[in-house]
Every structure is written in structure tokens, then in C-alpha cells.
């Protein structure tokens, strides 16, 4: 027999279902919403789960009926157009829509969000509301960016290695020929000291180029330095063959 104050004894099956539904919503790692499209007001939230606070730092009550702010207001301005376009395309086609964008949280942090939803209609085909869910995919995006940087670095280093290999061969040949020329001049020309000085300067510069190409061929991770007009270039002397990618 149920106790007098046992919730199960005073709740109807519908009430129990509502409690279970509320518990399920709270345990979803993201924000669940229902919104209406209102002329001159845009998307107005009729429901927003408490998960939005963990997602953005703002309490769910702030978004209900756009009381304090609209959810659109925390989306980065440069991403808002594509979000609206994705939602309206989904509504027009009566399809599930998905869109990725960034929000600015209460603490100033920028997070990547993946949103998925679908519009609901009445019997006459009139739009009633849009149900959807928003999830934090920041970690996934950071991993993707890291992979892109890694692949880009790999391509740059492979290309620089190939270029250095091709440059080393003619530089080595030039060094040998200049050394032979210096020997010939010293034996047969009255102006040998002057010519030899010029040749030695050329050899010195070629040797510097050879050292640079060897460094480039052995770089596995590079650092950059400021160049001109806000541009950056690889800092060869600070780069390393042993440092790891971030």
C-alpha cells in the first residue's frame, strides 16, 4: 500500500509521465527548445531546457518569450544569417535542419554549437512551432582545427623539403665550380687576389644558403616572426626538428 505522502500515490499516470519527461530533458547534455516565428520579433522561445545554462551561462528563464534576451542575440553576428537561412530552409522544405555556429557565452567564452530541429504544422499545413536541440561541439571543432593545422604543416614541410633538395644540388655544383675557378685564377691571373676575394664572398653566401636549406629540411615544427605590413614568416632559427605540435 502506498504511503500517504508518496508522490506515486497522489500523481496520475500523466503526472508521472511528465516528471519522467522533465527528468529526461534535464539529463540531455545540451539545450532543448520550442520556438515560434513571430513577425517583427523573429524566433520567440516558448520552452528552453535548463541545459542552456551549462551551454551558455545564461539561465533558461532569460530566453523564455525573449524576456531578457533572444537566443539569436548570443550567436556571433557573422553566423546569424546562416542560422536563420538554415531554419527557414528547413521550414520551407518541411525537413530536419542542421546548422553549426558560434555563440558568445556569459563569461565571454566562444563556443561552437550544433543545432538540429524540425518544424511542426497543423492539419492545414500552417507552421505551429519549431522543436530543436543545441549541443556543444567546441572540443570537436578544436580537434578538427588541430588536424587541419597538422595536415597543413605536413604539406608545407614536405614542399620545403622538396625545394631544399632541388636547391642543394645546383648549390653544391656551384660551390665546386667556384672552388676550381679560384684555383685556376690563382695560378694564371695577375688579378688573382681580387678575383679570389670575390669568389670567396660568393662561396660564403652559398654556404649560408646551404645551411638554411639543411635547417628547412629538418624542421618538424616551426615558429613564426613578424615580417612587414603585418605579415609573418617562418623563424628558421627558432624552429626545431624536435618540438611537438600543439
C-alpha positions as CSV (number, residue, x, y, z in Angstrom):
1,X,0.0,0.0,0.0
2,X,1.3,3.4,-0.9
3,X,2.2,5.8,1.8
4,X,0.1,9.0,2.3
5,X,2.8,11.4,1.2
6,X,4.3,9.1,-1.5
7,X,4.3,11.1,-4.8
8,X,3.3,8.0,-6.6
9,X,0.1,7.9,-4.6
10,X,-1.0,11.4,-5.5
11,X,0.2,11.7,-9.1
12,X,-1.8,10.5,-12.0
13,X,-0.1,8.4,-14.8
14,X,0.1,11.6,-16.9
15,X,1.8,13.4,-14.0
16,X,4.3,10.6,-13.6
17,X,5.0,10.7,-17.4
18,X,5.5,14.5,-17.1
19,X,8.0,14.0,-14.3
20,X,9.9,11.4,-16.3
21,X,9.9,13.6,-19.3
22,X,11.3,16.5,-17.3
23,X,14.0,14.3,-15.8
24,X,14.9,13.0,-19.3
25,X,15.2,16.6,-20.6
26,X,17.4,17.6,-17.7
27,X,19.8,14.7,-18.4
28,X,20.3,15.6,-22.0
29,X,23.8,17.2,-22.5
30,X,22.5,20.2,-24.4
31,X,19.6,22.6,-24.7
32,X,16.2,21.6,-25.9
33,X,13.8,24.3,-27.2
34,X,10.5,25.1,-28.8
35,X,10.1,28.4,-30.5
36,X,7.6,30.3,-32.6
37,X,8.2,32.5,-35.6
38,X,6.7,35.9,-34.8
39,X,6.6,38.8,-37.2
40,X,8.9,41.6,-36.3
41,X,10.2,39.6,-33.3
42,X,11.9,36.7,-35.1
43,X,12.2,33.4,-33.1
44,X,10.4,33.6,-29.8
45,X,11.1,30.8,-27.2
46,X,8.1,29.1,-25.7
47,X,10.3,26.5,-24.0
48,X,14.0,26.3,-23.2
49,X,15.5,23.5,-21.1
50,X,17.8,24.3,-18.2
51,X,20.7,22.7,-20.2
52,X,21.1,26.1,-21.9
53,X,22.7,27.5,-18.7
54,X,25.5,25.0,-18.9
55,X,25.8,25.6,-22.6
56,X,25.9,29.4,-22.5
57,X,26.0,30.6,-18.9
58,X,22.6,32.3,-19.2
59,X,19.6,30.8,-17.3
60,X,16.7,29.4,-19.3
61,X,14.3,32.0,-18.0
62,X,16.2,34.7,-19.8
63,X,15.2,33.2,-23.2
64,X,11.5,32.4,-22.5
65,X,9.4,34.7,-24.6
66,X,12.7,36.5,-25.2
67,X,12.2,38.0,-21.8
68,X,15.7,39.2,-21.2
69,X,17.4,38.3,-24.5
70,X,16.8,36.2,-27.6
71,X,18.9,33.2,-28.3
72,X,19.8,34.8,-31.6
73,X,21.4,37.6,-29.7
74,X,24.2,35.4,-28.3
75,X,25.0,34.0,-31.7
76,X,28.0,35.7,-33.2
77,X,26.8,38.4,-35.7
78,X,28.7,36.9,-38.6
79,X,27.0,33.5,-38.0
80,X,23.4,34.7,-37.6
81,X,22.5,34.9,-41.3
82,X,23.4,31.3,-42.0
83,X,21.4,30.1,-38.9
84,X,18.3,31.9,-40.0
85,X,18.7,30.6,-43.5
86,X,19.1,27.0,-42.3
87,X,16.0,27.3,-40.2
88,X,13.8,28.8,-42.9
89,X,15.0,26.3,-45.5
90,X,14.0,23.5,-43.1
91,X,10.6,25.1,-42.6
92,X,10.1,25.6,-46.3
93,X,11.1,22.1,-47.2
94,X,9.5,20.5,-44.1
95,X,12.8,18.8,-43.4
96,X,15.0,18.4,-40.4
97,X,17.6,21.1,-40.5
98,X,21.1,21.1,-39.1
99,X,23.5,24.1,-38.7
100,X,26.7,24.8,-36.9
101,X,27.6,28.2,-35.5
102,X,29.3,30.0,-32.6
103,X,27.9,31.7,-29.5
104,X,29.3,34.1,-27.0
105,X,28.8,32.8,-23.5
106,X,28.1,34.9,-20.4
107,X,31.8,34.6,-19.4
108,X,32.9,35.8,-22.8
109,X,33.9,32.3,-24.0
110,X,33.2,31.4,-27.6
111,X,31.6,28.0,-28.2
112,X,30.7,26.0,-31.3
113,X,27.1,24.8,-31.4
114,X,25.5,22.2,-33.5
115,X,21.7,22.7,-33.8
116,X,19.2,20.3,-35.2
117,X,15.5,20.7,-35.4
118,X,12.2,20.4,-37.3
119,X,9.1,22.5,-37.7
120,X,5.7,21.3,-36.7
121,X,2.5,22.1,-38.6
122,X,-1.3,22.0,-38.1
123,X,-3.7,20.0,-40.2
124,X,-3.9,22.8,-42.7
125,X,-0.2,23.0,-43.1
126,X,0.3,26.2,-41.1
127,X,3.5,26.5,-39.1
128,X,2.9,26.0,-35.4
129,X,6.4,25.9,-33.9
130,X,10.0,24.6,-34.3
131,X,11.4,22.0,-32.0
132,X,15.1,21.6,-31.8
133,X,18.2,20.8,-29.8
134,X,21.6,22.6,-29.4
135,X,24.8,20.8,-28.5
136,X,28.3,21.9,-27.6
137,X,30.8,20.8,-30.3
138,X,33.6,23.1,-29.3
139,X,36.0,20.2,-28.5
140,X,35.2,18.5,-31.8
141,X,35.9,21.8,-33.7
142,X,39.2,22.3,-31.9
143,X,40.3,18.8,-32.8
144,X,39.3,19.4,-36.4
145,X,41.3,22.7,-36.4
146,X,44.3,20.9,-34.9
147,X,44.1,18.2,-37.6
148,X,43.9,20.9,-40.3
149,X,46.9,22.7,-38.9
150,X,48.8,19.4,-38.7
151,X,48.0,18.5,-42.3
152,X,48.8,22.0,-43.5
153,X,52.2,21.9,-41.6
154,X,52.9,18.5,-43.1
155,X,52.3,19.8,-46.6
156,X,54.4,22.9,-46.0
157,X,57.3,20.9,-44.6
158,X,57.1,18.3,-47.4
159,X,57.2,21.1,-50.0
160,X,60.0,22.9,-48.3
161,X,62.0,19.6,-48.1
162,X,61.5,19.0,-51.8
163,X,62.5,22.6,-52.7
164,X,65.6,22.4,-50.5
165,X,66.6,19.1,-52.1
166,X,66.3,20.6,-55.5
167,X,68.3,23.7,-54.4
168,X,71.1,21.8,-52.7
169,X,72.2,20.0,-55.9
170,X,72.9,23.2,-58.0
171,X,74.3,25.0,-55.0
172,X,76.8,22.1,-54.4
173,X,77.7,22.2,-58.1
174,X,78.2,25.9,-58.0
175,X,80.4,25.7,-54.9
176,X,82.7,23.1,-56.5
177,X,83.0,25.0,-59.8
178,X,83.8,28.3,-57.9
179,X,86.5,26.5,-55.9
180,X,88.0,25.1,-59.1
181,X,87.8,28.6,-60.7
182,X,89.6,30.1,-57.7
183,X,92.4,27.6,-58.1
184,X,92.8,28.3,-61.8
185,X,92.8,32.1,-61.3
186,X,95.4,31.9,-58.6
187,X,97.8,30.2,-61.0
188,X,97.3,32.2,-64.2
189,X,96.0,35.7,-63.5
190,X,97.7,38.8,-62.1
191,X,94.4,39.9,-60.6
192,X,94.0,36.7,-58.7
193,X,93.8,38.3,-55.2
194,X,90.9,40.5,-56.2
195,X,89.0,37.7,-58.1
196,X,89.7,35.2,-55.3
197,X,88.2,37.7,-52.7
198,X,85.0,38.0,-54.8
199,X,84.8,34.2,-55.3
200,X,85.3,33.6,-51.6
201,X,82.4,36.0,-50.8
202,X,80.2,34.2,-53.3
203,X,81.2,30.9,-51.7
204,X,80.4,32.3,-48.2
205,X,76.9,33.2,-49.3
206,X,76.3,29.9,-51.0
207,X,77.4,28.1,-47.8
208,X,74.9,30.2,-45.8
209,X,72.2,29.2,-48.3
210,X,73.2,25.5,-47.9
211,X,72.9,25.8,-44.1
212,X,69.5,27.4,-44.4
213,X,68.2,24.7,-46.7
214,X,69.5,22.0,-44.4
215,X,67.7,23.6,-41.5
216,X,64.5,23.7,-43.5
217,X,64.8,20.1,-44.5
218,X,65.0,19.1,-40.8
219,X,62.2,21.3,-39.4
220,X,59.2,19.3,-37.9
221,X,57.6,22.2,-36.1
222,X,58.0,25.9,-36.9
223,X,57.7,29.2,-35.2
224,X,56.9,32.5,-36.9
225,X,58.1,36.0,-36.7
226,X,56.7,39.4,-37.8
227,X,57.8,40.5,-41.2
228,X,56.3,43.5,-43.0
229,X,52.8,45.0,-43.2
230,X,51.5,42.6,-40.5
231,X,52.7,39.5,-42.4
232,X,54.5,36.7,-40.6
233,X,57.2,34.4,-41.9
234,X,58.9,31.2,-40.6
235,X,61.6,31.9,-38.0
236,X,64.1,29.3,-39.2
237,X,66.5,29.8,-36.2
238,X,63.7,29.3,-33.6
239,X,62.1,26.4,-35.4
240,X,63.1,22.9,-34.4
241,X,63.2,19.3,-35.5
242,X,62.1,18.0,-32.1
243,X,59.2,20.2,-30.9
244,X,55.7,18.7,-30.9
245,X,52.6,20.1,-32.5
246,X,50.1,21.8,-30.1
